[in-house]
Amino acid sequence: SADAAARMRRQFPGLRPAVRPWEDDAAIPVPPVPPVAAAGRLRRVVIPGGIGIEKGYEVLLACARDAAARALPLSFVVVGHTIDDDRLIDTGSAFVTGEYDEAEAEALVRAQRADLAFLPALWPETWSYTLSLAWRAGLPAAVFDLGAPAERVRATGRGWVLPLGLPIKSINNALLSADNNAPLSVPSLAERDRVSHHRVSGPPLRALPA
């Protein structure tokens, strides 16, 4: 990805890497924007793949716990596995399908009848097969502003780019409001100095009151 090439050039100024995408995103059908959710309608969010620490397990666990604590109409489905399935399932707001064969991945994602995908990875991925999987299964995706996933979402408009470090409540609010027509609002730096302020790309989001 261009992001990976830029990171390499920062470490090795004389390097001139050639960027060749792993696949053509334009060849993947454009997923629809989630329909406007009726009040109280459960919104289902798919997280595809094997979710470890670097893939955002702790973020996902915190989102599931917040959804349960606030009784949000939000359900997380991991199509794959995590480093601790039991802790996630015990929140009451998440389900884990278990490991899958690559040949059945797309059908398994589609079977969840989800509204969108969420890829909470916390490191700069160089491509992201799971983003391709989500798109092939007909789901737009929310990603953090980091690495190839953010680059690909911005280039295609097939989802939303969230500021890295966004508070958990704001992440859930954004996932719930992915069909709204107002920009995402995030806490100021004075309130949360880890939040980076970037405008969200793709269909705009609105954070609901915490």
C-alpha positions as CSV (number, residue, x, y, z in Angstrom):
1,S,0.0,0.0,0.0
2,A,1.0,3.6,-0.3
3,D,0.9,3.9,3.5
4,A,3.4,1.0,3.8
5,A,5.7,2.6,1.2
6,A,5.6,6.0,3.0
7,R,6.6,4.3,6.3
8,M,9.5,2.5,4.6
9,R,10.7,5.7,3.0
10,R,10.8,7.5,6.4
11,Q,13.2,4.8,7.7
12,F,15.2,4.4,4.5
13,P,15.1,7.8,2.6
14,G,16.9,6.4,-0.4
15,L,14.3,3.7,-1.0
16,R,11.9,4.0,-3.9
17,P,9.4,1.2,-3.3
18,A,6.9,0.2,-6.1
19,V,3.3,0.0,-4.9
20,R,1.2,-2.8,-6.4
21,P,-2.2,-3.4,-4.8
22,W,-2.8,-7.0,-3.9
23,E,-6.2,-6.9,-5.8
24,D,-8.3,-4.3,-7.6
25,D,-10.8,-2.8,-5.2
26,A,-12.8,-1.4,-8.2
27,A,-13.6,-5.0,-9.2
28,I,-15.4,-5.7,-5.9
29,P,-19.1,-4.7,-6.0
30,V,-19.8,-1.5,-4.0
31,P,-21.6,-2.4,-0.7
32,P,-24.8,-0.5,0.1
33,V,-24.9,2.1,2.9
34,P,-26.8,0.6,5.9
35,P,-30.5,1.4,5.8
36,V,-31.8,3.9,8.3
37,A,-32.4,2.0,11.5
38,A,-35.8,2.2,13.2
39,A,-35.7,3.3,16.8
40,G,-34.6,0.4,18.9
41,R,-33.8,-1.9,16.0
42,L,-30.8,-4.1,16.7
43,R,-27.8,-3.1,14.6
44,R,-25.5,-6.1,13.9
45,V,-21.8,-5.4,13.3
46,V,-19.5,-8.1,11.9
47,I,-15.8,-8.3,12.8
48,P,-14.2,-10.8,10.4
49,G,-11.0,-12.8,11.0
50,G,-8.7,-13.8,13.9
51,I,-8.8,-11.0,16.5
52,G,-5.8,-10.6,18.7
53,I,-4.4,-7.6,20.6
54,E,-3.0,-6.0,17.4
55,K,-6.2,-6.6,15.6
56,G,-8.1,-4.6,18.3
57,Y,-9.4,-7.3,20.7
58,E,-9.3,-5.0,23.7
59,V,-11.2,-2.3,21.7
60,L,-13.8,-4.8,20.7
61,L,-14.2,-6.1,24.2
62,A,-14.6,-2.6,25.6
63,C,-17.2,-1.8,22.8
64,A,-19.2,-5.0,23.7
65,R,-19.1,-4.1,27.4
66,D,-20.2,-0.5,26.8
67,A,-23.1,-1.7,24.6
68,A,-24.2,-4.0,27.4
69,A,-23.8,-1.4,30.1
70,R,-25.8,1.2,28.1
71,A,-28.3,-1.3,26.8
72,L,-27.5,-0.2,23.2
73,P,-29.3,-1.9,20.3
74,L,-25.9,-3.1,19.1
75,S,-24.6,-6.6,18.6
76,F,-21.1,-7.7,17.6
77,V,-20.5,-10.9,15.7
78,V,-16.9,-12.1,15.2
79,V,-16.8,-14.3,12.1
80,G,-13.7,-16.1,13.1
81,H,-12.1,-16.3,16.5
82,T,-10.4,-14.2,19.2
83,I,-7.7,-14.6,21.8
84,D,-10.4,-14.9,24.5
85,D,-13.8,-15.8,23.1
86,D,-15.3,-16.4,26.5
87,R,-14.7,-12.9,27.9
88,L,-16.3,-11.4,24.8
89,I,-19.3,-13.7,24.8
90,D,-19.8,-13.1,28.5
91,T,-20.6,-9.4,27.8
92,G,-24.0,-10.5,26.4
93,S,-23.4,-8.2,23.4
94,A,-21.2,-10.4,21.2
95,F,-21.1,-13.8,19.5
96,V,-18.2,-15.7,18.0
97,T,-18.7,-18.2,15.1
98,G,-15.3,-19.9,15.5
99,E,-12.6,-20.5,12.9
100,Y,-13.6,-21.0,9.3
101,D,-12.2,-22.3,6.0
102,E,-11.3,-19.6,3.5
103,A,-13.8,-21.1,1.0
104,E,-16.7,-20.5,3.3
105,A,-15.7,-17.1,4.7
106,E,-17.9,-14.9,2.4
107,A,-21.0,-17.0,2.8
108,L,-20.5,-17.1,6.6
109,V,-20.3,-13.3,6.8
110,R,-23.4,-12.9,4.6
111,A,-25.2,-15.4,6.8
112,Q,-25.0,-13.0,9.8
113,R,-27.3,-10.5,8.0
114,A,-25.2,-7.7,9.4
115,D,-25.4,-3.9,8.7
116,L,-21.7,-3.2,8.5
117,A,-18.3,-4.5,9.4
118,F,-15.9,-3.1,11.9
119,L,-12.1,-3.6,11.6
120,P,-10.6,-2.4,14.9
121,A,-6.9,-3.1,14.0
122,L,-4.4,-1.0,15.9
123,W,-1.4,-1.4,13.7
124,P,-0.8,-0.2,10.2
125,E,-1.8,-3.2,8.1
126,T,-0.3,-3.4,4.6
127,W,-3.4,-4.6,2.9
128,S,-6.2,-6.3,5.0
129,Y,-7.8,-9.4,3.5
130,T,-10.7,-9.0,6.0
131,L,-11.6,-5.6,4.5
132,S,-11.8,-7.3,1.1
133,L,-13.9,-10.1,2.7
134,A,-16.3,-7.6,4.2
135,W,-16.8,-5.8,0.9
136,R,-17.2,-9.0,-1.1
137,A,-19.9,-10.0,1.4
138,G,-21.7,-6.7,0.7
139,L,-20.8,-4.8,3.9
140,P,-19.4,-1.3,4.2
141,A,-16.7,-1.1,6.8
142,A,-15.6,1.2,9.7
143,V,-11.8,1.3,10.2
144,F,-9.4,3.3,12.2
145,D,-7.3,6.0,10.5
146,L,-4.3,3.8,10.1
147,G,-2.6,1.8,7.4
148,A,-4.0,0.3,4.2
149,P,-7.6,-0.1,5.5
150,A,-8.0,3.7,6.0
151,E,-6.3,4.3,2.6
152,R,-8.6,1.9,0.8
153,V,-11.8,3.2,2.4
154,R,-10.8,6.7,1.6
155,A,-10.0,5.8,-2.0
156,T,-13.3,3.9,-2.6
157,G,-15.8,5.6,-0.2
158,R,-16.9,2.1,1.0
159,G,-17.1,2.8,4.7
160,W,-15.9,5.2,7.3
161,V,-12.6,6.2,8.8
162,L,-12.7,6.8,12.5
163,P,-10.0,8.7,14.4
164,L,-7.5,6.4,16.1
165,G,-8.0,6.8,19.9
166,L,-11.7,7.6,19.7
167,P,-13.3,6.9,23.1
168,I,-15.2,3.6,23.3
169,K,-18.6,5.3,23.8
170,S,-18.0,7.4,20.7
171,I,-17.1,4.3,18.6
172,N,-20.3,2.6,19.5
173,N,-22.3,5.8,18.9
174,A,-20.7,6.1,15.5
175,L,-21.5,2.4,14.6
176,L,-25.1,3.0,15.6
177,S,-25.4,6.2,13.5
178,A,-23.6,5.0,10.3
179,D,-26.6,6.0,8.1
180,N,-27.0,9.6,9.4
181,N,-26.2,12.7,7.3
182,A,-24.2,14.7,9.8
183,P,-20.4,14.7,10.4
184,L,-19.0,12.6,13.2
185,S,-18.2,14.7,16.3
186,V,-15.5,13.6,18.6
187,P,-14.3,14.9,22.0
188,S,-11.9,17.8,22.0
189,L,-8.2,17.3,22.7
190,A,-8.8,18.9,26.1
191,E,-11.3,16.2,26.9
192,R,-9.3,13.3,25.5
193,D,-5.8,14.1,24.3
194,R,-5.4,10.7,22.6
195,V,-8.1,11.5,20.0
196,S,-6.8,12.6,16.7
197,H,-9.0,15.0,14.8
198,H,-9.6,13.9,11.2
199,R,-12.7,14.3,9.2
200,V,-14.4,11.0,8.7
201,S,-14.4,9.8,5.0
202,G,-17.1,7.9,3.3
203,P,-20.8,8.3,4.2
204,P,-20.8,10.8,7.1
205,L,-21.5,9.7,10.7
206,R,-23.0,11.4,13.7
207,A,-22.1,10.4,17.2
208,L,-25.1,10.0,19.4
209,P,-25.1,11.5,22.9
210,A,-23.2,9.3,25.3
